[in-house]
Amino acid sequence: GGINNNATVTVSSSTISGNTATVGGGGIFNGPTFTATLNNSLVALNTGAGSPNLLGAFTANFSLIGNADGSTVSGANNQLGTTAVPINPLLGPLQNNGGPTFTRALLAGSPAIDKGATALPTDQRGVTRPKDGDGVGGAQPDIGSFEFDPAAPTPTPTPTPTPTTIQFSAPLFIVGEGDKRVNLTVTRSGDTSGAASVGFATNDAAGLQNCNVFNGIASPRCDFINTIGTMTFAAGETSKSFSVAIIDDSYAEGTETFTVSLNNPSGATLGTQSTTTVMIVDNETTTGPNPIDGTDFFVRQQYLDFLGREPDPLGFAGWTSTINNCTGDTTQCDRIHVSQLFFQSEEFQQRGYFVYRFYPVTFGRKPDYAEFVVDLARVSGFLTDAQLEAAKVQFIADFMTRPAFASAYNFPNTPAGNTSYVDALLNTAGVTLSSRQAMIDGLNNATLTRATVLRQIVESAEVSTKYNHQAYAVMEYFGYLRRQPDALYLNWIQVLDATNNPRSMVTGFVNSAEYRNRFGP
């Protein structure tokens, strides 16, 4: 947004307008425990995901906030609007109104005229304050950076923008169980001249209920795949769609439903239809044989469970052919071998295992299933190399803002603090790297950032080797069973450590009753 405060800031006789923030307040974000003071200042017509103008606690005097929702403002003689009743400051466009910089002029009738108090003798242009004869009365200065001059030409007013809303196009989407995917349309209305984005996520109302429980509640373990992501609207775009994968199990379970919600809008607000229901129409009248025994079904499920995406045609054809034409040494071409290669694939290693390693390196623990699913979605899908790299960089930046990370690694930006930062990560990860001093030196001379150092440690060969077996065992639970590991995962790690061969472990999960019962009896 306009200002991101993490210390102490005082804003005097200023106008903050037209800023946008994807996180925080569009005008000013004031971090917890920090101090922000507004004197004779105008903050309005900004947009932000957290709040439109101010986010945090502020002390203000003789200031005007067009919409103060999302903040707490103390002080005297302020004008504070809300979402329900915003204050239009009546500002002209950003232009040359005289003086050394562009300004946004107050227009006739602005609620900021003659409502301020400042010791500054001039406004941003050098015009003497206060300027009387404006038809309002009194000799008070105006709020903000601009002193209204009734004798000056009246600039064109900025029209009040039409509110931009994002919502689902319908309250209900119906899909046949055999259709494989349901496409959900999201629409944007109002002022669509700028960019906007919104998050989306499926909701789990079933929890760990068994897949042979038929109560009308669809489960992400059995009936659909948890889907999480962000949708971006370019300027002028009014409609976009995303899809959720549907699992065609063999249970005669009747019609089932689940919900999908929108979240974290940027450049817009959520409309009334921010949650929609998906109805899955069953295609069985009697429970049939388990479809996981079919090659096509089995291969598609590996893509969905481990890579978080639908198969690409070439890859799908290759894997199904491998299984269907398996002869000779079947340990090199059967279903078990194919399934274990999904974890070992470059795609999973560069995405799923990439995300996984941030947890033991920074927090000294494996990720929970719920948080891993969200993180994996950040780097999954059909991405170019450039898109994947951008997704990884953004994932790291967001990961470092998590309270647990910020609290554990809040070292000062000093040589001693940089050393402590690197050593704390290495100690948590439990590795020794020959590049330790180079990373410290890079932080000290500003050729490296803390995000870069974190990534170097996570992607080091030492970390990759150290946590490979742990991740392999945990991912069996995440992928096949779609749940948290139980204590037996430690036994599987011991098996891998002893044999360095995952085949017996994969066999155990693929042939387990819990895995098979996700899809049929």
DODRENDO-786752 format. One line per 10 residues: number of its first residue (from 1); their letters; for each residue x negated, y, z of C-alpha. Coordinates in steps of 0.001 Angstrom, whole numbers. Layout:
REM residues N
NUM> a> X Y Z  ...
REM end
This chain:
REM residues 521
1> gginnnatvt> 0 0 0  -1044 3568 620  -3040 3015 3827  -4093 -226 5536  -5165 749 9042  -7303 -1519 11218  -8736 1123 13525  -7422 4658 14161  -5826 6937 11592  -4172 10342 11786
11> vssstisgnt> -2166 11603 8826  -1408 15326 8841  706 17405 6433  544 14692 3780  2978 13057 1375  2669 9292 867  4939 8105 -1929  5051 5681 -4858  2810 2984 -3344  3448 -758 -3490
21> atvggggifn> 2242 -3568 -1222  2661 -7306 -1793  1954 -7816 1929  2621 -5342 4722  4085 -1845 4475  4257 -16 1152  3269 3329 2666  1162 2517 5729  372 -779 7450  -824 -350 11032
31> gptftatlnn> -2411 -3506 12392  -1617 -4774 15884  -3483 -2992 18711  -4494 -153 16362  -3397 3501 16414  -1597 5449 13703  -312 9006 14120  1770 11044 11684  1998 14816 11986  4189 16856 9642
41> slvalntgag> 4004 14084 7055  6441 12573 4560  6434 8833 3822  9133 7743 1383  9890 5954 -1913  7255 3265 -1334  7921 -467 -1644  6470 -3361 347  7116 -7013 1064  6931 -6457 4815
51> spnllgafta> 8693 -3084 4881  9223 -288 2369  7247 2512 4021  5809 1733 7455  4910 -1573 9082  3741 -1549 12684  3897 931 15555  3483 4668 14928  3503 7936 16816  5026 10695 14702
61> nfslignadg> 6039 14331 15124  7905 16525 12646  7715 13754 10046  10193 12299 7545  10330 8555 6834  12719 7680 3994  13299 4159 5356  11628 3312 8653  12881 -283 8893  10044 -2644 9787
71> stvsgannql> 8349 -132 12086  8674 1379 15519  8291 5150 15551  7969 7238 18707  7606 10999 18955  9722 14084 18441  11539 15968 15690  11383 13137 13169  13828 12203 10427  14038 8405 10154
81> gttavpinpl> 16068 6700 7449  17064 3043 7349  17845 454 4691  21528 1088 5264  21173 4889 5324  17949 5923 3556  16815 9536 3368  16131 10807 -156  13327 13392 227  14127 14893 -3211
91> lgplqnnggp> 10628 14780 -4688  9586 15821 -8162  7295 13648 -10287  3575 13389 -9628  2224 16208 -11776  169 19381 -11899  2051 21851 -9700  -1033 24051 -9279  -4096 23518 -7137  -6943 21025 -7578
101> tftrallags> -4826 17806 -7501  -1502 16490 -8680  1340 16735 -6159  4967 15734 -5792  6962 18926 -5296  9834 19281 -2882  13027 20011 -4796  15745 22442 -3747  17824 20938 -984  15106 18580 255
111> paidkgatal> 15595 17627 3918  11863 18290 4423  12204 22060 3864  11712 24188 7003  11644 21069 9228  7893 20794 9838  5233 22077 12201  1556 22359 11261  -1478 24392 12172  -2751 24200 8595
121> ptdqrgvtrp> -2425 27620 6934  -1899 26240 3391  -434 23245 1638  -2343 20822 -620  -2373 23385 -3479  -3583 26283 -1310  -134 27906 -1077  353 29805 2180  2532 28158 4817  5291 28814 5729
131> kdgdgvggaq> 6943 30150 2594  10131 31968 3519  13049 32901 1291  13825 29318 367  17450 29667 1301  17211 27387 4322  16279 29981 6888  13649 30159 9543  9914 30458 9211  8942 26835 9735
141> pdigsfefdp> 6583 25079 7310  7881 22215 5223  7150 18552 5970  4508 16947 3795  1764 18222 1510  3946 20633 -483  5419 23975 588  8620 24675 -1350  8579 27926 -3326  12017 29177 -4404
151> aaptptptpt> 10432 31475 -6975  8562 28669 -8727  10097 26719 -11640  12113 23762 -10416  10481 20479 -11483  12583 17620 -12781  13821 15566 -9811  12841 11950 -9465  15988 9885 -9904  16875 7587 -7064
161> ptpttiqfsa> 15927 4149 -8380  18571 1484 -8634  17802 -1162 -5992  16129 -4223 -7476  17475 -7546 -6276  16421 -11124 -6943  18692 -14096 -6380  19721 -17466 -7773  22012 -17332 -10772  24491 -19719 -9141
171> plfivgegdk> 25348 -21048 -5667  25315 -24645 -6927  23277 -26593 -9470  24336 -30121 -10432  21890 -32728 -11726  22246 -36399 -12579  19948 -38687 -10600  18478 -40019 -13844  17725 -36569 -15277  14317 -36447 -13529
181> rvnltvtrsg> 14357 -32668 -13003  16775 -29894 -12111  16076 -26425 -13517  16959 -23540 -11190  17439 -20071 -12654  16574 -16916 -10718  17820 -13526 -11912  16648 -9976 -11304  18980 -6982 -11490  18807 -3250 -10907
191> dtsgaasvgf> 15628 -1388 -11761  13563 -3965 -13678  11035 -1515 -15125  8257 -2749 -12805  6810 -6115 -11895  8215 -8192 -9051  7674 -11590 -7480  9457 -13959 -5138  8577 -17217 -3417  10709 -20336 -3515
201> atndaaglqn> 10790 -23555 -1505  12940 -26633 -1126  14344 -27260 2349  14120 -30572 4191  17271 -31357 6184  16632 -35121 6234  13363 -35291 8149  12127 -38857 8556  15497 -40540 8103  15153 -43866 6296
211> cnvfngiasp> 15868 -43791 2601  18612 -46413 2970  20615 -44018 5172  23476 -42644 3088  24938 -39529 4696  25075 -37082 1805  21724 -35479 2716  19041 -35733 41  15518 -36400 1319  12194 -35151 -127
221> rcdfintigt> 10782 -38583 697  13339 -40425 -1407  15483 -38208 -3646  13463 -35138 -4699  9944 -33774 -4431  9172 -30892 -2085  8605 -27904 -4355  6973 -24649 -3285  5721 -21771 -5396  5888 -18124 -6445
231> mtfaagetsk> 7707 -16721 -9447  6491 -13489 -11066  8653 -11176 -13148  6918 -8924 -15653  8349 -5476 -16385  11666 -5919 -18163  12100 -9616 -17288  15476 -10389 -15754  15624 -14182 -15649  13172 -17016 -14984
241> sfsvaiidds> 13451 -20677 -14014  11546 -23296 -12080  12263 -26993 -11685  12396 -29573 -8911  11561 -33230 -9635  14315 -35761 -8917  13578 -39391 -7941  15857 -41977 -9558  15932 -44574 -6787  18059 -47723 -6989
251> yaegtetftv> 20226 -47127 -3919  23966 -46745 -4416  24007 -43759 -2080  26706 -41536 -3522  26380 -37805 -4129  23655 -36095 -2078  22651 -32456 -1712  19681 -30341 -691  19049 -26605 -609  16407 -24320 -2092
261> slnnpsgatl> 15617 -20842 -767  13889 -17707 -2019  11446 -15869 234  8837 -13087 433  10086 -10809 -2348  7759 -8106 -3652  8971 -5190 -5728  12561 -6191 -4979  14858 -7353 -2222  16681 -10659 -1933
271> gtqstttvmi> 20251 -10666 -3170  23152 -12325 -1410  22535 -15609 -3263  19034 -16213 -1881  19764 -19888 -1145  21325 -22376 -3528  22505 -25966 -3234  21456 -28781 -5551  23884 -31672 -5936  22416 -34991 -7118
281> vdnetttgpn> 25064 -37169 -8747  24265 -40831 -8149  23986 -43086 -11201  24407 -46397 -9343  27586 -48073 -8218  25709 -50964 -6600  22178 -51071 -5209  19824 -52532 -7779  16202 -53782 -7951  13417 -51515 -6750
291> pidgtdffvr> 12257 -49236 -9612  8729 -48918 -8169  8045 -52303 -9774  8415 -50674 -13194  5202 -49306 -14710  6663 -46022 -16012  8304 -45222 -12681  5176 -46182 -10731  2825 -44022 -12815  5106 -40966 -12713
301> qqyldflgre> 5312 -41296 -8958  1522 -41186 -8637  1476 -37855 -10459  4257 -36451 -8291  2895 -37700 -4964  -814 -36990 -5414  -1116 -34247 -8039  2122 -32397 -7394  3171 -32290 -11038  4853 -34209 -13820
311> pdplgfagwt> 2612 -36408 -16002  1101 -34982 -19139  1967 -37199 -22146  -1616 -38267 -22872  -2418 -39165 -19283  891 -40951 -18791  394 -43047 -21907  -3141 -43939 -20863  -2257 -45101 -17350  814 -47073 -18386
321> stinnctgdt> -1203 -48769 -21114  -3932 -49631 -18608  -1432 -51423 -16369  645 -53043 -19108  -2427 -54440 -20907  -4396 -55433 -17811  -6318 -58694 -18342  -9549 -60267 -17192  -10821 -58652 -14017  -7476 -57197 -12953
331> tqcdrihvsq> -9064 -55371 -10034  -10237 -52858 -12635  -6911 -52260 -14355  -3956 -53201 -12151  -1554 -50922 -10283  -3778 -50768 -7205  -6786 -49678 -9238  -4779 -47046 -11129  -3292 -45659 -7934  -6635 -45343 -6138
341> lffqseefqq> -8054 -43462 -9107  -5550 -40656 -8567  -7286 -39729 -5322  -10700 -40130 -6944  -9696 -38098 -10027  -11409 -34789 -10690  -8016 -33072 -10576  -7297 -34200 -7027  -10880 -33644 -5893  -10855 -30079 -7238
351> rgyfvyrfyp> -7424 -29301 -5806  -6105 -31544 -3059  -9460 -32415 -1505  -10584 -28807 -1990  -7659 -27627 154  -8054 -30476 2662  -11653 -29590 3579  -10774 -26109 4815  -9131 -27625 7888  -12007 -29713 9292
361> vtfgrkpdya> -14515 -27000 8331  -12667 -24146 10052  -10439 -25787 12662  -12205 -29105 13280  -9086 -31139 12482  -7202 -32747 9642  -4307 -30747 8151  -735 -31492 9117  1473 -32906 6380  3787 -29871 6307
371> efvvdlarvs> 961 -27357 5936  -958 -29445 3411  2066 -29716 1098  2375 -25922 1042  -1341 -25406 429  -1570 -28058 -2287  1240 -26342 -4163  -901 -23192 -4321  -3435 -24892 -6615  -1262 -27482 -8376
381> gfltdaqlea> 382 -27614 -11776  -729 -27116 -15343  -3412 -24456 -14843  -6238 -23320 -17076  -9708 -23197 -15547  -9348 -19429 -15108  -5923 -19784 -13479  -7173 -22487 -11142  -10146 -20378 -10110  -7886 -17377 -9448
391> akvqfiadfm> -5559 -19598 -7401  -8489 -20881 -5326  -9811 -17383 -4663  -6377 -16211 -3543  -5890 -19310 -1406  -9172 -18613 434  -8297 -14950 955  -4897 -15859 2387  -6348 -18708 4477  -8728 -16273 6171
401> trpafasayn> -5830 -14045 7230  -4182 -16840 9197  -4139 -15960 12897  -5996 -19122 13913  -8846 -18334 11530  -8962 -14607 12291  -9084 -15335 16010  -11810 -17992 15803  -14087 -16101 13398  -13617 -12483 14463
411> fpntpagnts> -17334 -11683 14550  -18578 -8115 13956  -20068 -7180 10597  -23582 -7006 11978  -26622 -9244 11452  -25890 -10981 14749  -22213 -11272 13865  -23012 -12714 10452  -25277 -15317 12012  -22563 -16243 14495
421> yvdallntag> -20008 -16541 11674  -22141 -18948 9636  -23186 -21000 12652  -19624 -21245 13968  -18438 -22674 10652  -21336 -25123 10427  -20828 -26242 14015  -17106 -26778 13479  -17746 -28663 10247  -20445 -30700 11959
431> vtlssrqami> -22988 -30317 9158  -26457 -28856 8725  -27108 -27008 5462  -30477 -25982 4101  -28742 -22890 2672  -27860 -21567 6140  -30391 -18737 6149  -29617 -17793 2551  -25956 -17400 3475  -26825 -15232 6484
441> dglnnatltr> -29165 -13096 4371  -26502 -12769 1689  -24010 -11455 4234  -26562 -9050 5666  -27492 -7568 2300  -23871 -7659 1044  -24570 -9970 -1896  -22177 -12499 -351  -18805 -12089 1314  -17510 -14140 4198
451> atvlrqives> -14999 -15737 1831  -17839 -16773 -474  -19801 -18251 2427  -16771 -20185 3619  -16285 -21593 141  -19962 -22554 -184  -19721 -24563 3035  -16417 -26208 2063  -17749 -27168 -1373  -21144 -28346 -135
461> aevstkynhq> -22118 -31937 -845  -22591 -32524 2881  -18996 -31554 3733  -17592 -33408 731  -19334 -36617 1800  -18583 -36238 5501  -14805 -35963 5150  -14200 -38117 2080  -13091 -41218 3953  -11004 -39262 6443
471> ayavmeyfgy> -9215 -37454 3610  -8730 -40682 1684  -7035 -42351 4657  -4914 -39320 5544  -3820 -38878 1930  -2430 -42412 1908  122 -41252 4468  680 -37884 2788  1024 -39348 -717  2653 -42742 -314
481> lrrqpdalyl> 4648 -42246 2875  5201 -38438 2777  4584 -38021 6488  2037 -37432 9223  -469 -40251 9802  -58 -42439 12834  -3045 -43559 14917  -3740 -46439 12526  -5355 -44027 10073  -8474 -44258 12247
491> nwiqvldatn> -8634 -47995 11518  -8480 -47309 7781  -11380 -44860 8110  -13386 -47628 9796  -12563 -49970 6918  -13759 -47401 4390  -16906 -46693 6397  -17682 -50412 6533  -16876 -51327 2922  -16883 -48035 968
501> nprsmvtgfv> -14137 -49733 -1036  -10607 -48316 -798  -8876 -51175 -2608  -7649 -53033 479  -6312 -49798 1984  -4479 -48789 -1203  -3081 -52317 -1491  -1728 -52088 2030  118 -48857 1350  1394 -49660 -2153
511> nsaeyrnrfg> 2794 -52996 -969  4083 -51710 2381  7796 -51902 3120  7832 -48199 4070  6502 -47134 661  8722 -49484 -1318  11807 -48527 677  11468 -44945 -537  12846 -46124 -3868  14961 -49214 -3244
521> p> 15290 -52439 -1264
REM end
